[in-house]
């Protein structure tokens, strides 16, 4: 029988040990100190070290995101999976909320009436909220495209866009559109990679840094 060498790590020490291994494997690669914890949290979630180079941050996006969280901002996701992955205890501590409108009846009706996707319709609904939001998009490139359009029309001004949809159709283009915006902070996973788990990991990485 083959013998396997297993690390003996206490349950409460597993995450700490994981981050130690991530740091070791990154080796001499230098990460921007402002962005480092976000990048490592995404790697921890995905076990994919390519995020060390394909996560793109607008200038001081992390700092601006932290400032918004300190104000008790509303976070909008494009999936209930992304919403579920965001740490609720950390949200509550900061008086922040997270919402996903994708399953709302009025969103379904609006999407059907306007021959669009629910993701687009949910962004339209978000544009009618009273305050600015953080958007965490991990699944639907159409949500990013609609956000871009709403920003260009002056109907919405996100405090931060986390643009990490995964897939093939219009995924790359939607992310490039967000990165072309001026004056809107963003964290984008350049290319095809991403996902709702990545969007939630980025939000959590920000939440855990708020003092």
N, CA, C and O of each residue as an XYZ file, in Angstrom:
844
protein
N       0.841     -1.194      0.000
C       0.000      0.000      0.000
C       0.879      1.248      0.000
O       1.837      1.351      0.765
N       0.529      2.201     -0.881
C       1.309      3.422     -0.980
C       1.115      4.275      0.270
O       0.007      4.390      0.795
N       2.215      4.873      0.737
C       2.156      5.733      1.918
C       2.084      7.194      1.468
O       2.877      7.637      0.638
N       1.131      7.928      2.022
C       0.956      9.337      1.673
C       1.354     10.206      2.856
O       0.926      9.977      3.987
N       2.180     11.205      2.575
C       2.590     12.146      3.604
C       1.574     13.282      3.677
O       1.436     14.062      2.735
N       0.878     13.367      4.775
C      -0.123     14.416      4.965
C       0.339     15.419      6.012
O       0.927     15.053      7.030
N       0.063     16.692      5.741
C       0.357     17.704      6.742
C      -0.631     17.582      7.893
O      -1.818     17.347      7.666
N      -0.173     17.735      9.088
C      -1.043     17.736     10.252
C      -1.328     19.190     10.619
O      -0.487     19.890     11.183
N      -2.536     19.614     10.282
C      -2.921     21.004     10.492
C      -4.254     21.032     11.230
O      -5.212     20.372     10.826
N      -4.308     21.797     12.307
C      -5.555     21.935     13.048
C      -6.602     22.639     12.169
O      -6.246     23.486     11.350
N      -7.877     22.297     12.331
C      -8.915     22.900     11.487
C      -8.868     24.421     11.456
O      -9.037     25.030     10.399
N      -8.640     25.031     12.605
C      -8.630     26.490     12.670
C      -7.370     27.107     12.051
O      -7.275     28.325     11.899
N      -6.407     26.252     11.697
C      -5.158     26.738     11.123
C      -5.072     26.486      9.614
O      -4.091     26.873      8.980
N      -6.098     25.835      9.032
C      -6.026     25.445      7.619
C      -5.924     26.662      6.701
O      -5.101     26.684      5.786
N      -6.763     27.679      6.945
C      -6.714     28.850      6.071
C      -5.374     29.558      6.179
O      -4.794     29.946      5.165
N      -4.880     29.729      7.392
C      -3.575     30.367      7.578
C      -2.486     29.613      6.842
O      -1.638     30.216      6.186
N      -2.511     28.284      6.953
C      -1.508     27.455      6.278
C      -1.647     27.570      4.764
O      -0.648     27.584      4.046
N      -2.879     27.653      4.282
C      -3.109     27.792      2.844
C      -2.480     29.084      2.325
O      -1.860     29.094      1.262
N      -2.642     30.168      3.075
C      -2.065     31.437      2.639
C      -0.538     31.407      2.706
O       0.132     32.049      1.898
N       0.003     30.673      3.652
C       1.462     30.506      3.702
C       1.958     29.791      2.447
O       2.978     30.171      1.874
N       1.235     28.756      2.024
C       1.616     28.006      0.823
C       1.469     28.858     -0.431
O       2.286     28.773     -1.348
N       0.426     29.678     -0.466
C       0.239     30.586     -1.604
C       1.417     31.554     -1.699
O       1.958     31.777     -2.782
N       1.807     32.123     -0.573
C       2.934     33.055     -0.554
C       4.212     32.370     -1.018
O       4.993     32.940     -1.779
N       4.419     31.131     -0.547
C       5.605     30.372     -0.963
C       5.607     30.131     -2.472
O       6.628     30.306     -3.137
N       4.461     29.730     -2.996
C       4.399     29.389     -4.416
C       4.519     30.618     -5.308
O       5.018     30.530     -6.430
N       4.064     31.755     -4.815
C       4.242     32.985     -5.583
C       5.709     33.352     -5.701
O       6.112     34.056     -6.627
N       6.498     32.874     -4.764
C       7.942     33.070     -4.826
C       8.346     34.518     -4.835
O       7.953     35.282     -3.954
N       9.130     34.907     -5.822
C       9.655     36.260     -5.887
C       8.725     37.221     -6.622
O       9.056     38.393     -6.796
N       7.568     36.734     -7.050
C       6.634     37.620     -7.746
C       6.180     38.721     -6.795
O       5.716     38.442     -5.690
N       6.312     39.963     -7.225
C       5.958     41.103     -6.398
C       4.519     41.535     -6.683
O       4.151     41.793     -7.829
N       3.725     41.607     -5.635
C       2.352     42.070     -5.753
C       2.244     43.469     -5.161
O       2.902     43.789     -4.171
N       1.418     44.285     -5.770
C       1.149     45.614     -5.216
C       0.570     45.425     -3.816
O      -0.439     44.737     -3.664
N       1.181     46.014     -2.792
C       0.695     45.816     -1.416
C      -0.784     46.133     -1.243
O      -1.462     45.475     -0.455
N      -1.299     47.131     -1.965
C      -2.713     47.487     -1.837
C      -3.615     46.357     -2.335
O      -4.704     46.141     -1.802
N      -3.156     45.639     -3.359
C      -3.985     44.623     -4.014
C      -3.686     43.203     -3.545
O      -4.415     42.269     -3.879
N      -2.621     43.043     -2.778
C      -2.099     41.711     -2.443
C      -3.133     40.797     -1.793
O      -3.263     39.641     -2.196
N      -3.865     41.283     -0.806
C      -4.795     40.422     -0.078
C      -5.966     39.991     -0.945
O      -6.499     38.895     -0.775
N      -6.369     40.851     -1.875
C      -7.435     40.475     -2.808
C      -6.951     39.361     -3.729
O      -7.642     38.363     -3.931
N      -5.766     39.542     -4.278
C      -5.213     38.538     -5.200
C      -5.050     37.201     -4.497
O      -5.421     36.163     -5.047
N      -4.504     37.211     -3.298
C      -4.279     35.961     -2.573
C      -5.591     35.296     -2.177
O      -5.685     34.069     -2.174
N      -6.606     36.091     -1.842
C      -7.908     35.516     -1.494
C      -8.524     34.816     -2.708
O      -9.127     33.752     -2.572
N      -8.372     35.408     -3.885
C      -8.902     34.784     -5.101
C      -8.126     33.501     -5.416
O      -8.723     32.496     -5.802
N      -6.829     33.531     -5.258
C      -6.040     32.316     -5.470
C      -6.453     31.245     -4.467
O      -6.565     30.071     -4.821
N      -6.676     31.639     -3.230
C      -7.110     30.701     -2.192
C      -8.445     30.057     -2.573
O      -8.657     28.871     -2.317
N      -9.335     30.823     -3.176
C     -10.657     30.330     -3.559
C     -10.601     29.403     -4.763
O     -11.369     28.445     -4.853
N      -9.688     29.690     -5.692
C      -9.670     28.978     -6.976
C      -8.505     28.013     -7.156
O      -8.555     27.143     -8.025
N      -7.457     28.155     -6.348
C      -6.193     27.419     -6.536
C      -5.595     27.700     -7.910
O      -4.906     26.853     -8.478
N      -5.855     28.874     -8.434
C      -5.389     29.255     -9.767
C      -4.474     30.473     -9.648
O      -4.921     31.583     -9.357
N      -3.188     30.238     -9.878
C      -2.206     31.308     -9.708
C      -2.184     32.286    -10.877
O      -1.499     33.306    -10.805
N      -2.906     32.005    -11.936
C      -2.974     32.958    -13.052
C      -3.637     34.270    -12.634
O      -3.432     35.307    -13.265
N      -4.434     34.214    -11.561
C      -5.075     35.448    -11.096
C      -4.053     36.461    -10.587
O      -4.372     37.642    -10.450
N      -2.845     36.022    -10.309
C      -1.808     36.962     -9.873
C      -1.437     37.928    -10.989
O      -0.901     39.007    -10.737
N      -1.729     37.530    -12.230
C      -1.414     38.439    -13.343
C      -2.655     38.936    -14.079
O      -2.599     39.980    -14.729
N      -3.790     38.206    -13.993
C      -4.929     38.667    -14.785
C      -5.979     39.442    -13.995
O      -6.984     39.859    -14.570
N      -5.776     39.647    -12.697
C      -6.634     40.573    -11.955
C      -6.110     41.989    -12.183
O      -4.975     42.312    -11.832
N      -6.953     42.816    -12.772
C      -6.564     44.181    -13.120
C      -7.304     45.158    -12.208
O      -8.522     45.073    -12.048
N      -6.558     46.079    -11.617
C      -7.115     47.045    -10.670
C      -6.957     48.454    -11.229
O      -5.864     48.841    -11.641
N      -8.035     49.213    -11.244
C      -7.892     50.632    -11.553
C      -7.152     51.286    -10.387
O      -7.091     50.701     -9.306
N      -6.588     52.484    -10.573
C      -5.809     53.105     -9.495
C      -6.596     53.207     -8.185
O      -7.667     53.811     -8.128
N      -6.039     52.604     -7.146
C      -6.591     52.660     -5.786
C      -8.021     52.136     -5.693
O      -8.811     52.615     -4.879
N      -8.352     51.150     -6.530
C      -9.690     50.548     -6.487
C      -9.966     49.921     -5.126
O     -11.077     50.028     -4.606
N      -8.968     49.270     -4.550
C      -9.153     48.626     -3.250
C      -9.439     49.672     -2.177
O     -10.373     49.517     -1.390
N      -8.647     50.723     -2.146
C      -8.852     51.790     -1.154
C     -10.240     52.408     -1.296
O     -10.913     52.664     -0.298
N     -10.664     52.646     -2.522
C     -11.979     53.244     -2.764
C     -13.099     52.280     -2.381
O     -14.147     52.698     -1.890
N     -12.867     50.981     -2.611
C     -13.843     49.990     -2.192
C     -13.972     49.925     -0.685
O     -15.078     49.797     -0.158
N     -12.853     50.012      0.011
C     -12.871     49.998      1.477
C     -13.608     51.220      2.022
O     -14.368     51.117      2.985
N     -13.378     52.376      1.401
C     -14.062     53.590      1.837
C     -15.580     53.444      1.689
O     -16.337     53.870      2.561
N     -16.012     52.845      0.589
C     -17.445     52.642      0.363
C     -18.040     51.682      1.389
O     -19.141     51.903      1.893
N     -17.303     50.616      1.693
C     -17.786     49.637      2.680
C     -17.918     50.270      4.059
O     -18.851     49.960      4.801
N     -16.996     51.147      4.400
C     -17.060     51.816      5.701
C     -18.309     52.680      5.837
O     -18.748     52.979      6.948
N     -18.877     53.077      4.705
C     -20.071     53.916      4.715
C     -21.351     53.080      4.790
O     -22.450     53.634      4.813
N     -21.214     51.740      4.827
C     -22.388     50.885      4.892
C     -23.124     50.783      3.569
O     -24.346     50.920      3.515
N     -22.383     50.543      2.514
C     -22.931     50.578      1.160
C     -23.709     49.308      0.820
O     -23.543     48.273      1.465
N     -24.541     49.399     -0.179
C     -25.278     48.241     -0.705
C     -24.450     47.594     -1.810
O     -23.885     48.282     -2.660
N     -24.387     46.276     -1.789
C     -23.666     45.501     -2.801
C     -24.701     44.771     -3.658
O     -25.629     44.159     -3.129
N     -24.539     44.838     -4.978
C     -25.436     44.164     -5.908
C     -24.655     43.068     -6.634
O     -23.598     43.325     -7.211
N     -25.184     41.850     -6.598
C     -24.564     40.740     -7.332
C     -25.459     40.334     -8.497
O     -26.639     40.681     -8.544
N     -24.873     39.592     -9.439
C     -25.664     39.123    -10.578
C     -26.106     37.669    -10.417
O     -26.750     37.117    -11.309
N     -25.767     37.048     -9.294
C     -26.238     35.684     -9.022
C     -26.494     35.521     -7.529
O     -25.854     36.167     -6.699
N     -27.429     34.657     -7.209
C     -27.663     34.330     -5.804
C     -26.499     33.527     -5.233
O     -26.275     33.538     -4.022
N     -25.756     32.831     -6.093
C     -24.562     32.119     -5.634
C     -23.513     33.115     -5.136
O     -22.896     32.913     -4.090
N     -23.323     34.190     -5.898
C     -22.392     35.221     -5.465
C     -22.841     35.857     -4.173
O     -22.036     36.093     -3.272
N     -24.133     36.136     -4.082
C     -24.691     36.712     -2.857
C     -24.459     35.789     -1.671
O     -24.074     36.242     -0.592
N     -24.695     34.487     -1.869
C     -24.544     33.515     -0.778
C     -23.104     33.411     -0.307
O     -22.857     33.101      0.858
N     -22.144     33.666     -1.202
C     -20.743     33.497     -0.850
C     -20.140     34.660     -0.085
O     -19.018     34.557      0.411
N     -20.861     35.756      0.018
C     -20.342     36.935      0.722
C     -20.624     36.797      2.212
O     -21.740     36.469      2.615
N     -19.607     37.050      3.023
C     -19.688     36.847      4.470
C     -20.700     37.789      5.112
O     -20.501     39.003      5.150
N     -21.790     37.211      5.616
C     -22.885     38.022      6.156
C     -22.526     38.675      7.492
O     -22.982     39.781      7.779
N     -21.718     38.005      8.303
C     -21.312     38.590      9.582
C     -20.464     39.839      9.357
O     -20.614     40.842     10.054
N     -19.567     39.760      8.367
C     -18.727     40.919      8.048
C     -19.566     42.061      7.491
O     -19.315     43.228      7.793
N     -20.567     41.725      6.675
C     -21.480     42.748      6.148
C     -22.211     43.453      7.281
O     -22.280     44.681      7.329
N     -22.754     42.651      8.190
C     -23.555     43.193      9.283
C     -22.734     44.132     10.158
O     -23.230     45.161     10.616
N     -21.490     43.775     10.383
C     -20.608     44.596     11.223
C     -20.437     46.000     10.647
O     -20.241     46.969     11.379
N     -20.516     46.085      9.324
C     -20.310     47.372      8.652
C     -21.623     48.029      8.227
O     -21.623     49.075      7.577
N     -22.745     47.401      8.605
C     -24.064     47.888      8.173
C     -24.205     47.911      6.656
O     -24.911     48.755      6.102
N     -23.530     46.980      5.989
C     -23.657     46.829      4.542
C     -24.716     45.776      4.238
O     -25.028     44.935      5.081
N     -25.258     45.827      3.041
C     -26.230     44.828      2.608
C     -25.813     44.281      1.253
O     -25.042     44.916      0.534
N     -26.324     43.101      0.900
C     -26.080     42.522     -0.422
C     -27.406     42.047     -0.993
O     -28.203     41.415     -0.300
N     -27.633     42.356     -2.260
C     -28.876     41.986     -2.921
C     -28.594     41.432     -4.311
O     -27.619     41.801     -4.965
N     -29.474     40.537     -4.741
C     -29.467     40.038     -6.107
C     -30.907     40.097     -6.594
O     -31.809     39.551     -5.960
N     -31.113     40.762     -7.723
C     -32.467     40.970     -8.238
C     -32.864     39.982     -9.324
O     -33.957     40.080     -9.882
N     -31.987     39.029     -9.629
C     -32.198     38.158    -10.785
C     -33.499     37.353    -10.719
O     -34.114     37.082    -11.750
N     -33.914     36.974     -9.514
C     -35.119     36.147     -9.374
C     -36.371     36.966     -9.081
O     -37.441     36.398     -8.864
N     -36.251     38.295     -9.073
C     -37.396     39.145     -8.760
C     -38.417     39.117     -9.895
O     -38.056     39.131    -11.072
N     -39.682     39.077     -9.528
C     -40.746     38.984    -10.530
C     -40.759     40.195    -11.462
O     -40.968     40.060    -12.667
N     -40.530     41.394    -10.884
C     -40.544     42.589    -11.728
C     -39.383     42.607    -12.714
O     -39.502     43.158    -13.809
N     -38.258     42.005    -12.328
C     -37.108     41.909    -13.225
C     -37.424     40.969    -14.387
O     -37.098     41.266    -15.536
N     -38.056     39.839    -14.090
C     -38.447     38.891    -15.141
C     -39.418     39.539    -16.120
O     -39.301     39.359    -17.332
N     -40.371     40.290    -15.593
C     -41.360     40.956    -16.437
C     -40.717     42.031    -17.309
O     -41.043     42.172    -18.488
N     -39.794     42.791    -16.705
C     -39.102     43.847    -17.449
C     -38.255     43.250    -18.569
O     -38.243     43.762    -19.688
N     -37.540     42.153    -18.257
C     -36.692     41.506    -19.256
C     -37.521     41.001    -20.440
O     -37.122     41.145    -21.596
N     -38.669     40.413    -20.139
C     -39.537     39.902    -21.202
C     -40.116     41.036    -22.039
O     -40.158     40.957    -23.267
N     -40.557     42.082    -21.369
C     -41.167     43.211    -22.075
C     -40.172     43.954    -22.962
O     -40.544     44.499    -24.001
N     -38.903     43.972    -22.549
C     -37.885     44.718    -23.284
C     -36.957     43.812    -24.091
O     -35.950     44.267    -24.634
N     -37.309     42.508    -24.168
C     -36.542     41.539    -24.954
C     -35.052     41.582    -24.604
O     -34.186     41.686    -25.473
N     -34.791     41.498    -23.307
C     -33.416     41.541    -22.824
C     -33.213     40.438    -21.796
O     -34.132     39.664    -21.526
N     -32.024     40.360    -21.223
C     -31.740     39.340    -20.217
C     -32.122     39.839    -18.832
O     -32.243     41.041    -18.597
N     -32.307     38.894    -17.926
C     -32.589     39.284    -16.541
C     -31.398     40.020    -15.938
O     -31.559     40.901    -15.094
N     -30.209     39.647    -16.379
C     -29.019     40.331    -15.864
C     -29.063     41.815    -16.223
O     -28.759     42.670    -15.391
N     -29.444     42.117    -17.472
C     -29.579     43.529    -17.868
C     -30.678     44.208    -17.069
O     -30.506     45.318    -16.565
N     -31.811     43.523    -16.959
C     -32.945     44.096    -16.241
C     -32.614     44.350    -14.776
O     -33.088     45.324    -14.191
N     -31.804     43.480    -14.184
C     -31.439     43.679    -12.779
C     -30.529     44.887    -12.611
O     -30.572     45.554    -11.577
N     -29.699     45.178    -13.621
C     -28.871     46.379    -13.565
C     -29.732     47.635    -13.710
O     -29.470     48.656    -13.073
N     -30.763     47.546    -14.556
C     -31.692     48.666    -14.675
C     -32.398     48.922    -13.348
O     -32.582     50.070    -12.942
N     -32.793     47.833    -12.674
C     -33.441     47.991    -11.370
C     -32.478     48.642    -10.380
O     -32.875     49.509     -9.601
N     -31.231     48.229    -10.413
C     -30.232     48.812     -9.511
C     -30.041     50.300     -9.783
O     -29.766     51.076     -8.868
N     -30.190     50.694    -11.050
C     -29.998     52.108    -11.400
C     -31.087     52.995    -10.814
O     -30.940     54.216    -10.748
N     -32.179     52.373    -10.390
C     -33.283     53.156     -9.810
C     -33.217     53.224     -8.286
O     -34.101     53.804     -7.656
N     -32.180     52.639     -7.690
C     -31.998     52.719     -6.243
C     -31.585     54.133     -5.852
O     -31.085     54.900     -6.676
N     -31.797     54.458     -4.611
C     -31.536     55.834     -4.167
C     -30.057     56.152     -4.006
O     -29.652     57.304     -4.163
N     -29.242     55.144     -3.693
C     -27.828     55.407     -3.456
C     -26.917     54.673     -4.416
O     -27.357     53.765     -5.121
N     -25.646     55.058     -4.451
C     -24.660     54.355     -5.268
C     -24.315     53.013     -4.637
O     -24.466     52.826     -3.429
N     -23.852     52.088     -5.461
C     -23.615     50.712     -5.000
C     -22.247     50.212     -5.423
O     -21.568     50.821     -6.250
N     -21.863     49.103     -4.843
C     -20.774     48.273     -5.354
C     -21.429     47.149     -6.145
O     -22.383     46.532     -5.671
N     -20.928     46.878     -7.347
C     -21.450     45.791     -8.169
C     -20.420     44.665     -8.226
O     -19.243     44.900     -8.498
N     -20.880     43.442     -7.965
C     -20.020     42.263     -8.016
C     -20.610     41.294     -9.036
O     -21.544     40.551     -8.733
N     -20.060     41.308    -10.241
C     -20.586     40.529    -11.360
C     -19.640     39.363    -11.651
O     -18.491     39.565    -12.044
N     -20.143     38.141    -11.451
C     -19.297     36.973    -11.647
C     -19.795     35.995    -12.683
O     -19.156     34.973    -12.930
N     -20.945     36.296    -13.302
C     -21.530     35.316    -14.215
C     -21.965     35.891    -15.553
O     -21.710     35.292    -16.597
N     -22.618     37.047    -15.532
C     -23.294     37.545    -16.732
C     -22.570     38.720    -17.376
O     -22.599     39.825    -16.832
N     -21.921     38.513    -18.520
C     -21.303     39.643    -19.211
C     -22.322     40.699    -19.626
O     -21.984     41.878    -19.727
N     -23.580     40.281    -19.872
C     -24.602     41.268    -20.244
C     -24.838     42.267    -19.109
O     -25.208     43.414    -19.362
N     -24.625     41.836    -17.854
C     -24.740     42.767    -16.726
C     -23.674     43.847    -16.815
O     -23.951     45.019    -16.562
N     -22.457     43.458    -17.173
C     -21.383     44.445    -17.317
C     -21.653     45.383    -18.484
O     -21.428     46.589    -18.381
N     -22.140     44.827    -19.602
C     -22.443     45.664    -20.760
C     -23.511     46.698    -20.405
O     -23.399     47.869    -20.766
N     -24.544     46.252    -19.696
C     -25.616     47.189    -19.319
C     -25.115     48.225    -18.316
O     -25.507     49.390    -18.383
N     -24.252     47.810    -17.386
C     -23.654     48.771    -16.457
C     -22.892     49.843    -17.226
O     -23.015     51.034    -16.940
N     -22.107     49.408    -18.202
C     -21.346     50.345    -19.032
C     -22.285     51.344    -19.699
O     -22.017     52.545    -19.709
N     -23.391     50.838    -20.259
C     -24.339     51.716    -20.943
C     -24.985     52.698    -19.976
O     -25.117     53.882    -20.286
N     -25.387     52.212    -18.805
C     -26.028     53.078    -17.804
C     -25.074     54.155    -17.309
O     -25.486     55.287    -17.053
N     -23.803     53.805    -17.174
C     -22.795     54.791    -16.762
C     -22.635     55.853    -17.845
O     -22.585     57.048    -17.555
N     -22.555     55.401    -19.096
C     -22.406     56.344    -20.210
C     -23.613     57.270    -20.319
O     -23.485     58.422    -20.735
N     -24.786     56.758    -19.943
C     -26.009     57.564    -19.993
C     -26.169     58.452    -18.757
O     -27.113     59.238    -18.677
N     -25.256     58.331    -17.798
C     -25.309     59.140    -16.585
C     -26.392     58.718    -15.610
O     -26.800     59.505    -14.756
N     -26.862     57.482    -15.729
C     -27.944     57.002    -14.875
C     -27.452     56.284    -13.621
O     -28.236     55.990    -12.720
N     -26.167     56.006    -13.569
C     -25.632     55.264    -12.436
C     -24.157     55.602    -12.279
O     -23.467     55.881    -13.259
N     -23.681     55.575    -11.042
C     -22.266     55.887    -10.793
C     -21.764     54.931     -9.706
O     -21.731     55.296     -8.531
N     -21.375     53.723    -10.088
C     -20.935     52.730     -9.100
C     -19.723     53.204     -8.314
O     -18.839     53.871     -8.850
N     -19.695     52.851     -7.039
C     -18.520     53.148     -6.219
C     -17.383     52.188     -6.544
O     -16.210     52.516     -6.364
N     -17.740     50.996     -7.023
C     -16.747     50.006     -7.437
C     -17.460     48.959     -8.280
O     -18.566     48.532     -7.949
N     -16.817     48.546     -9.379
C     -17.310     47.423    -10.173
C     -16.313     46.278    -10.062
O     -15.137     46.427    -10.393
N     -16.795     45.143     -9.595
C     -16.014     43.908     -9.608
C     -16.524     43.116    -10.813
O     -17.614     42.545    -10.774
N     -15.734     43.087    -11.870
C     -16.169     42.490    -13.130
C     -15.405     41.216    -13.426
O     -14.322     41.251    -14.009
N     -15.974     40.094    -13.023
C     -15.268     38.816    -13.187
C     -16.163     37.706    -13.756
O     -16.083     36.566    -13.298
N     -17.033     38.024    -14.770
C     -17.823     36.943    -15.344
C     -16.934     35.914    -16.031
O     -15.864     36.243    -16.543
N     -17.388     34.677    -16.033
C     -16.641     33.578    -16.632
C     -17.361     33.122    -17.892
O     -18.590     33.174    -17.952
N     -16.617     32.677    -18.898
C     -17.272     32.112    -20.074
C     -16.635     32.548    -21.377
O     -15.443     32.851    -21.441
N     -17.460     32.572    -22.416
C     -16.943     32.763    -23.765
C     -17.637     33.893    -24.531
O     -16.960     34.739    -25.115
N     -18.980     33.922    -24.539
C     -19.691     34.880    -25.375
C     -19.681     36.268    -24.739
O     -20.303     36.487    -23.699
N     -18.981     37.188    -25.360
C     -18.898     38.600    -24.933
C     -18.274     38.802    -23.556
O     -18.373     39.889    -22.987
N     -17.639     37.780    -23.020
C     -17.015     37.911    -21.701
C     -15.817     38.855    -21.751
O     -15.720     39.794    -20.961
N     -14.912     38.596    -22.684
C     -13.705     39.432    -22.794
C     -14.088     40.868    -23.136
O     -13.567     41.820    -22.555
N     -15.010     41.007    -24.093
C     -15.408     42.350    -24.534
C     -16.052     43.145    -23.405
O     -15.769     44.332    -23.244
N     -16.916     42.501    -22.623
C     -17.602     43.219    -21.537
C     -16.605     43.731    -20.507
O     -16.766     44.829    -19.973
N     -15.585     42.945    -20.230
C     -14.566     43.370    -19.266
C     -13.735     44.534    -19.819
O     -13.386     45.460    -19.087
N     -13.425     44.475    -21.120
C     -12.684     45.568    -21.742
C     -13.487     46.866    -21.704
O     -12.926     47.951    -21.545
N     -14.798     46.742    -21.851
C     -15.659     47.931    -21.775
C     -15.558     48.588    -20.408
O     -15.451     49.810    -20.310
N     -15.592     47.782    -19.354
C     -15.491     48.329    -17.991
C     -14.127     48.973    -17.780
O     -14.025     50.036    -17.168
N     -13.081     48.328    -18.288
C     -11.734     48.873    -18.099
C     -11.494     50.141    -18.913
O     -10.517     50.853    -18.678
N     -12.374     50.425    -19.865
C     -12.230     51.652    -20.662
C     -12.863     52.862    -19.984
O     -12.663     53.996    -20.419
N     -13.623     52.622    -18.921
C     -14.334     53.708    -18.246
C     -13.372     54.621    -17.492
O     -12.357     54.171    -16.960
N     -13.698     55.879    -17.456
C     -12.895     56.853    -16.715
C     -13.643     57.273    -15.460
O     -14.823     57.619    -15.516
N     -12.955     57.241    -14.339
C     -13.544     57.720    -13.095
C     -14.367     56.699    -12.331
O     -14.943     57.032    -11.295
N     -14.439     55.469    -12.813
C     -15.165     54.400    -12.121
C     -14.155     53.358    -11.643
O     -13.508     52.721    -12.474
N     -14.000     53.164    -10.337
C     -13.065     52.159     -9.839
C     -13.514     50.749    -10.244
O     -14.705     50.440    -10.223
N     -12.561     49.911    -10.606
C     -12.909     48.544    -10.994
C     -11.818     47.554    -10.590
O     -10.642     47.895    -10.461
N     -12.261     46.318    -10.398
C     -11.373     45.162    -10.276
C     -11.902     44.156    -11.283
O     -13.032     43.684    -11.155
N     -11.100     43.824    -12.279
C     -11.546     42.991    -13.395
C     -10.593     41.810    -13.565
O      -9.376     41.962    -13.458
N     -11.160     40.632    -13.831
C     -10.365     39.459    -14.185
C     -10.255     39.430    -15.703
O     -11.171     38.976    -16.389
N      -9.155     39.906    -16.215
C      -8.987     40.019    -17.656
C      -9.020     38.636    -18.306
O      -8.449     37.679    -17.782
N      -9.692     38.545    -19.446
C      -9.789     37.268    -20.141
C     -11.089     36.552    -19.828
O     -12.083     37.180    -19.463
N     -11.076     35.235    -19.972
C     -12.297     34.433    -19.842
C     -12.566     33.932    -18.434
O     -13.683     33.516    -18.128
N     -11.570     33.967    -17.583
C     -11.730     33.374    -16.254
C     -12.522     34.263    -15.307
O     -12.611     35.477    -15.490
N     -13.095     33.628    -14.290
C     -13.850     34.344    -13.279
C     -14.882     33.425    -12.656
O     -14.660     32.220    -12.543
N     -16.001     33.985    -12.257
C     -17.066     33.194    -11.660
C     -17.657     33.878    -10.444
O     -17.067     34.802     -9.885
N     -18.838     33.409    -10.040
C     -19.503     33.977     -8.865
C     -18.672     33.792     -7.606
O     -18.681     34.644     -6.717
N     -17.946     32.668     -7.530
C     -17.089     32.433     -6.367
C     -15.949     33.447     -6.315
O     -15.528     33.857     -5.233
N     -15.456     33.845     -7.470
C     -14.380     34.843     -7.531
C     -14.918     36.218     -7.125
O     -14.264     36.950     -6.382
N     -16.103     36.560     -7.611
C     -16.721     37.837     -7.228
C     -16.910     37.915     -5.722
O     -16.602     38.932     -5.101
N     -17.424     36.826     -5.133
C     -17.633     36.800     -3.682
C     -16.304     36.867     -2.934
O     -16.205     37.530     -1.902
N     -15.288     36.188     -3.445
C     -13.974     36.196     -2.794
C     -13.385     37.599     -2.763
O     -12.768     37.993     -1.773
N     -13.570     38.349     -3.835
C     -13.051     39.723     -3.876
C     -13.784     40.606     -2.870
O     -13.160     41.395     -2.161
N     -15.106     40.472     -2.808
C     -15.865     41.242     -1.819
C     -15.409     40.883     -0.413
O     -15.190     41.767      0.415
N     -15.265     39.598     -0.141
C     -14.827     39.174      1.195
C     -13.427     39.688      1.522
O     -13.159     40.111      2.647
N     -12.547     39.650      0.539
C     -11.185     40.155      0.765
C     -11.211     41.622      1.168
O     -10.406     42.059      1.991
N     -12.139     42.384      0.589
C     -12.278     43.794      0.980
C     -12.896     43.907      2.373
O     -12.419     44.670      3.213
N     -13.963     43.141      2.609
C     -14.632     43.202      3.905
C     -13.672     42.890      5.056
O     -13.711     43.545      6.098
N     -12.818     41.896      4.863
C     -11.908     41.461      5.935
C     -10.823     42.492      6.227
O     -10.160     42.414      7.261
N     -10.634     43.463      5.320
C      -9.598     44.474      5.534
C     -10.123     45.724      6.248
O      -9.334     46.545      6.716
N     -11.419     45.872      6.332
C     -11.965     47.086      6.926
C     -11.716     47.070      8.435
O     -12.088     46.121      9.124
N     -11.103     48.097      8.921
C     -10.761     48.188     10.352
C     -11.860     48.901     11.118
O     -11.755     49.075     12.332
